[in-house]
Amino acid sequence: MKLTTSQKVAAVTISAGMLSAGILASVANAGPAPEPMSFKAEKCYGIAKAGHNDCASAGNNSCAGTSHRDGERAAWIYVPAGTCAKIVGASMSPS
């Protein structure tokens, strides 16, 4: 049996659709995402990259992600408790 071009296109389209449906079904059945690890956190000033500060910084930014340059002394990010004191140039308070 010889297939016409339109029949070949239809067969390829159907096969691709079935493959896509199988992939989507396997992703949907992967289960819930793992819960993030919980830890005590502290604010650490002076180490945030430009545009990556957490929440409003001490007086210079009104929103998260609005610091203008790397290492702004008033911009902070959350780090696991006890970590900030170990980072060179970091501070537990704005300077």
Secondary structure, 3 states (H helix, E strand, C coil): CCCCHHHHHHHHHHHHHHHHHHHHHHHHCCCCCCCCCCCCEEEEECCCCCCCCCCCCCCCCCCCCCCCCCCCCCCEEEEECCCHHHCCCCECCCC
